[in-house]
């Protein structure tokens, strides 16, 4: 083993400004894509075909008890794909990764919940939640994050980007189920 002087050790040079510019460019692209979502709503039918993650379609009744669609939006991450086993059973999950797929799901007029991982891209989640809240009355949003205290959730809920529900990690099936059912019950009270 030889003693290396500080000057002999390999160094890594990062161009912080270039990294910041790249991140800003990616966020601007996402912002532009998010603003281009169509949000077209088809006429309501008794049964609506929802594409499943395997590429086949499954029928979802328009007045299910716990079988409503739950869309796990895995934009810029694989979090939901990797952690689906930690979610409660009895819901019609669909994991999607693109804004085009999200737009397709949002065309449904049945009650559904879109779950976002806030930690993966807060700016995108805020933009999408605001658009869904303003334009999609049958779709509710749930934000999951590492550091979303009840106080922070209460403040965020009052903003244009506010979600119908909030969940702080780690994932626990029984707690997730309670939050999904709570959101559904709030919608039923309003109807």
ABEGO torsion letter per residue (X at the ends): XBBBBAAABBBBBBBAAAAAAAAAAAAAAAAAAAAABAGBBBBBBABBBBBBAAGBBBBBBABBAAABBBBBBBBGBAAAAAAAAABBBGBBBBBBABAAAAAAAAABABBBBBBBBAAABAAAAAAAAAAAAAABAABBBBBBBABBBAAAAAAAAABAABBABBBBOBBBAAAAAAAAAAAAAAAAAAX
